[in-house]
Amino acid sequence: MAGVYVNFRQRSLVERILFGMLALALLVLGFFFIAAALVAGVILAAAALLRFWWLQRKLRKAEEERYVSAEYTVVERESPPLSRLPPGR
């Protein structure tokens, strides 16, 4: 693979300043690109986590509403009195 080698000592002052400005511009552009990519990644991760939380919340609510819960009191009836008549009557 061929590489590019720039010998700055043989370049004029104007060329060196232009190459320096180009390198600085590329560094700044790269920094802002990486910063924008990180912000976009954080926003997408937050949206995914929020969606996951929302689905879990809906499933939990549906599971709770599946059963009816209420207060109740157990009422026991008294057993009927024994009959004093002989069987068959």
MODELLER restraints for C-alpha pairs under 7 A, 6 or more apart:
rsr = mdl.restraints
at = mdl.atoms
rsr.add(forms.Gaussian(group=physical.xy_distance, feature=features.Distance(at['CA:8:A'], at['CA:16:A']), mean=6.48, stdev=0.5))
